Amino acid sequence: ADLFSGKQVVRVAINYELVDDIMVLNEGDEVAFFPPVTGG
């Protein structure tokens, strides 16, 4: 949806491991999306 429509990078983790490539999800996998953040 709108989360993925811009040019900002959204990080994805599957089962607590950050992934950079296309991965196959298995039943029971836990997926987390990390939106862009700024430091301060």
mmCIF file of the C-alpha atoms, coordinates in Angstrom:
data_MODEL
# 
_entry.id   MODEL 
# 
loop_
_atom_site.group_PDB 
_atom_site.id 
_atom_site.type_symbol 
_atom_site.label_atom_id 
_atom_site.label_alt_id 
_atom_site.label_comp_id 
_atom_site.label_asym_id 
_atom_site.label_entity_id 
_atom_site.label_seq_id 
_atom_site.pdbx_PDB_ins_code 
_atom_site.Cartn_x 
_atom_site.Cartn_y 
_atom_site.Cartn_z 
_atom_site.occupancy 
_atom_site.B_iso_or_equiv 
_atom_site.pdbx_formal_charge 
_atom_site.auth_seq_id 
_atom_site.auth_comp_id 
_atom_site.auth_asym_id 
_atom_site.auth_atom_id 
_atom_site.pdbx_PDB_model_num 
ATOM 1  C CA . ALA A 1 1  ? 0.000  0.000   0.000  1.00 0.00 ? 1  ALA A CA 1 
ATOM 2  C CA . ASP A 1 2  ? 1.235  3.526   0.679  1.00 0.00 ? 2  ASP A CA 1 
ATOM 3  C CA . LEU A 1 3  ? 4.113  2.256   2.819  1.00 0.00 ? 3  LEU A CA 1 
ATOM 4  C CA . PHE A 1 4  ? 5.817  0.863   -0.288 1.00 0.00 ? 4  PHE A CA 1 
ATOM 5  C CA . SER A 1 5  ? 4.853  3.538   -2.839 1.00 0.00 ? 5  SER A CA 1 
ATOM 6  C CA . GLY A 1 6  ? 7.689  6.040   -2.315 1.00 0.00 ? 6  GLY A CA 1 
ATOM 7  C CA . LYS A 1 7  ? 11.425 5.926   -2.875 1.00 0.00 ? 7  LYS A CA 1 
ATOM 8  C CA . GLN A 1 8  ? 12.177 5.488   0.815  1.00 0.00 ? 8  GLN A CA 1 
ATOM 9  C CA . VAL A 1 9  ? 13.810 2.272   1.915  1.00 0.00 ? 9  VAL A CA 1 
ATOM 10 C CA . VAL A 1 10 ? 11.784 -0.058  4.099  1.00 0.00 ? 10 VAL A CA 1 
ATOM 11 C CA . ARG A 1 11 ? 13.795 -2.790  5.835  1.00 0.00 ? 11 ARG A CA 1 
ATOM 12 C CA . VAL A 1 12 ? 12.255 -6.220  6.290  1.00 0.00 ? 12 VAL A CA 1 
ATOM 13 C CA . ALA A 1 13 ? 13.046 -8.903  8.846  1.00 0.00 ? 13 ALA A CA 1 
ATOM 14 C CA . ILE A 1 14 ? 11.868 -12.492 8.732  1.00 0.00 ? 14 ILE A CA 1 
ATOM 15 C CA . ASN A 1 15 ? 12.103 -14.437 11.974 1.00 0.00 ? 15 ASN A CA 1 
ATOM 16 C CA . TYR A 1 16 ? 14.220 -11.672 13.562 1.00 0.00 ? 16 TYR A CA 1 
ATOM 17 C CA . GLU A 1 17 ? 16.742 -11.673 10.678 1.00 0.00 ? 17 GLU A CA 1 
ATOM 18 C CA . LEU A 1 18 ? 17.058 -8.695  8.319  1.00 0.00 ? 18 LEU A CA 1 
ATOM 19 C CA . VAL A 1 19 ? 16.703 -9.751  4.693  1.00 0.00 ? 19 VAL A CA 1 
ATOM 20 C CA . ASP A 1 20 ? 17.853 -7.880  1.585  1.00 0.00 ? 20 ASP A CA 1 
ATOM 21 C CA . ASP A 1 21 ? 16.521 -10.114 -1.147 1.00 0.00 ? 21 ASP A CA 1 
ATOM 22 C CA . ILE A 1 22 ? 13.335 -11.846 -2.171 1.00 0.00 ? 22 ILE A CA 1 
ATOM 23 C CA . MET A 1 23 ? 12.608 -14.564 0.374  1.00 0.00 ? 23 MET A CA 1 
ATOM 24 C CA . VAL A 1 24 ? 10.021 -17.327 0.487  1.00 0.00 ? 24 VAL A CA 1 
ATOM 25 C CA . LEU A 1 25 ? 7.731  -17.128 3.487  1.00 0.00 ? 25 LEU A CA 1 
ATOM 26 C CA . ASN A 1 26 ? 6.781  -20.317 5.264  1.00 0.00 ? 26 ASN A CA 1 
ATOM 27 C CA . GLU A 1 27 ? 3.751  -20.888 7.439  1.00 0.00 ? 27 GLU A CA 1 
ATOM 28 C CA . GLY A 1 28 ? 4.438  -19.522 10.892 1.00 0.00 ? 28 GLY A CA 1 
ATOM 29 C CA . ASP A 1 29 ? 7.183  -17.083 9.808  1.00 0.00 ? 29 ASP A CA 1 
ATOM 30 C CA . GLU A 1 30 ? 7.205  -13.748 11.619 1.00 0.00 ? 30 GLU A CA 1 
ATOM 31 C CA . VAL A 1 31 ? 7.604  -10.686 9.382  1.00 0.00 ? 31 VAL A CA 1 
ATOM 32 C CA . ALA A 1 32 ? 8.482  -7.169  10.552 1.00 0.00 ? 32 ALA A CA 1 
ATOM 33 C CA . PHE A 1 33 ? 8.675  -3.961  8.493  1.00 0.00 ? 33 PHE A CA 1 
ATOM 34 C CA . PHE A 1 34 ? 10.981 -1.125  9.561  1.00 0.00 ? 34 PHE A CA 1 
ATOM 35 C CA . PRO A 1 35 ? 10.122 2.274   8.037  1.00 0.00 ? 35 PRO A CA 1 
ATOM 36 C CA . PRO A 1 36 ? 12.818 4.875   7.428  1.00 0.00 ? 36 PRO A CA 1 
ATOM 37 C CA . VAL A 1 37 ? 13.867 6.735   10.575 1.00 0.00 ? 37 VAL A CA 1 
ATOM 38 C CA . THR A 1 38 ? 16.099 9.692   11.275 1.00 0.00 ? 38 THR A CA 1 
ATOM 39 C CA . GLY A 1 39 ? 18.676 9.979   14.001 1.00 0.00 ? 39 GLY A CA 1 
ATOM 40 C CA . GLY A 1 40 ? 19.294 12.882  16.224 1.00 0.00 ? 40 GLY A CA 1 
# 
